[in-house]
Structure formats: structure tokens, C-alpha cells
Amino acid sequence: MGWAGLALSHAMGRQFESEGLDINVLAAHPGVSITGIQHKGNPTLIQRVAIWVFGKVLAATPEQAAKPLYMASTIGCMGEFYGPTGFKEMKGEAGLVQPDLRTFDEEVGANLMSQVAAFLDIELEHL
């Protein structure tokens, strides 16, 4: 989940709270994982080698990448952000990580919420 996704989750939490809904919005990101989707589209030999090297050095296994999402859904509290704690949050032990400061910008969150509402063709009262 990039900073925009996290900004949207904060905005959703504010929206739910303003409507009196008791819904926790949890946030997590898996980091980088080589799942096999990288091999779709017939990559060249050089691309396959790059994927393999990148996967060995900087990417987590799919099982490792799932851990932050599992942690958020089982022990997470609203406002916390889970992800891999290693280099650039690409892989590593799952735990609490620091979100980008842009994620707390209420104007950005409101703008994202209005775009989601327009896409879903719904009206939100308290943007």
C-alpha cells in the first residue's frame, strides 16, 4: 500500500467515525514479493535473470509478504501501519512501520474519498 492508499484508509476511518459507524480501518503493506506474476507476458532472458536476482536479494517470499497483513487483521489497531521492517520496507520481519507524513493530510484523504465515491457512484455526507 503506497502513501495514497494509507491516506485513503485514514480518510475512510474519519468518514466512518463521523457517521457513527464502529468500523476499524486497518492498514498494511506486503513489501516486495516475487509471486510469479512477474513472469507473465513472456519476459526476455535478461528480464527473467533480473527478476531472479531481485527476488533473491530484495524480495520476500509470498508467505513472508503476507505476515504484515495477517498482523494488522489480528492484532492491529486503527491508526497503526504494518509492513516489513527491513531495508526500505521491501522485506524483513513484519511489524509496525512509519507511514509517510502525506498519509495524514486530510485534504488529500478527502480528495481520494471523493474520487472513490464518484467511481462507486455513491454520496458521502461528511467529506
Disulfide bonds with the S-S distance in Angstrom:
none
